[in-house]
Amino acid sequence: MSSRPLPQDPIIRALIAQARQSQLTRRGLLAGAGAGASALALAACATGGGQAKPTAAADESADDKTLNWANWAAYIDEDDAGNYPTLDRFQEETGIAVNYEVAVDDNNTYYGKVKDQLALGQDIGADTVCLTDWMVSRWIRLGYTQALDHANIPNIANLAPALENPDFDPGREHSLPWQGGFAGICWNVEKVPGGLASVEDLWNPELKGRVGVLSEMRDTMGLLMLQNGVDIAGEWGDAEYDAAIEILDEQVANGQIRNIKGNSYLEDLKSEDTLAAICWSGDITVINAEAGDKWQFAIPEAGGTLWNDNFLIPIGSPRKTNAETLINYYYEPEVAAEVAAWVNYITPVVGAQEAAMAIDPALAENQLIFPNEETLSTAHIFRALSGAEEQKYQAQFQQILLGS
């Protein structure tokens, strides 16, 4: 583990304070899904069954001190000049030149761009990419990731124990979390002064036509299923999913739900087109910093969803050790704390909260960034789906989305 001192100097403190006022979010490019995107999403569910798995590329890191990192928009610390302070320090310390690309605008669309190269074991132009749990599950299932060498990632010891053995990657042989968050409910505290406690409250008559839900199937359907008493991390099947789909279909058809969108749901909240929504936790932190404390986020009484975006190394990357060196760096607690201050999502790194306390006590106490065990106990991870389940359930969801 690095012995680097905590970043307590005034410049870094100023950067972190500025970051908390940022108007961008990790999902900032997720606009409402259109017909073209929906068709691509369904096409991208193909599992490629029966084909041979590709072979990992030879590692050339010893002779090639470069690295390509594909990530989402506004998902790393950034200053006014467009520089990435933690990444700049990584390059200075290691001599590895990093090409950081905002290349992921959606899990499915990114996969659609690279899946043919992945199937052939080719270099997709990214040595590490951060994708959401369910998409990482697909890549691992198809053999599109390289096994991590934990010897190159000693800071894996700082991984939160609850994240060590997901069903899609036991022992974290192929992936490590980058950032995580909750899906829950939010409301305009001025227009809905009584607040909301459950997903069921979204269907109150006074909110008719003023409700938004997310176009991310696992979050919206996960919350609906939890409301129905389903353990979304456990054993469930068509009957449980269909019951939740019927609720969604009914609430769209009767006009209770105004929109099914990606991150553009924030614009609906700001304009008051919607007064309540199924939403992502970090977004509400940011919108309140930007426009005043007008919105409240809560994990519903029946529970919320918990997701993570994860580092993985594509099968065709020829710079595997370089990528592992980068991952190890971001598992240093002080580095993780600095990133968390900018992105307002959950860091997976044990020790980051203590590092954040030395920088900004208010940050360290934020349950949406550093949730305690009580908060985490109310959140649930949507279980991994088989290829056939993914196709079926996504198709049912997309049909309603297109009709909304």
Sequence and secondary structure as in RCSB ss.txt:
>XXXX:A:sequence
MSSRPLPQDPIIRALIAQARQSQLTRRGLLAGAGAGASALALAACATGGGQAKPTAAADESADDKTLNWANWAAY
IDEDDAGNYPTLDRFQEETGIAVNYEVAVDDNNTYYGKVKDQLALGQDIGADTVCLTDWMVSRWIRLGYTQALDH
ANIPNIANLAPALENPDFDPGREHSLPWQGGFAGICWNVEKVPGGLASVEDLWNPELKGRVGVLSEMRDTMGLLM
LQNGVDIAGEWGDAEYDAAIEILDEQVANGQIRNIKGNSYLEDLKSEDTLAAICWSGDITVINAEAGDKWQFAIP
EAGGTLWNDNFLIPIGSPRKTNAETLINYYYEPEVAAEVAAWVNYITPVVGAQEAAMAIDPALAENQLIFPNEET
LSTAHIFRALSGAEEQKYQAQFQQILLGS
>XXXX:A:secstr
        SHHHHHHHHHHTT    TTTT     HHHHHHHHHTT   TT          TTT  EEEEEEETT 
S   TTS  HHHHHHHHHH  EEEEEEEES HHHHHHHHHHHHHTT   S SEEEEEHHHHHHHHHHT B    G
GG GGGGGB GGGS  TTSGGGSS EEEEEEEEEEEEETTT TT   SGGGGG GGGTT EEEES HHHHHHHHH
HHTT  TTSS  HHHHHHHHHHHHHHHHTTSEEEEESTTHHHHHHHTS SEEEEEHHHHHHHHHHH S EEEE  
TT EEEEEEEEE BTT S HHHHHHHHHHHTSHHHHHHHHHHH SB  BTTHHHHHHHH HHHHT TTTS  HHH
HTTEE      HHHHHHHHHHHHHHHHH 
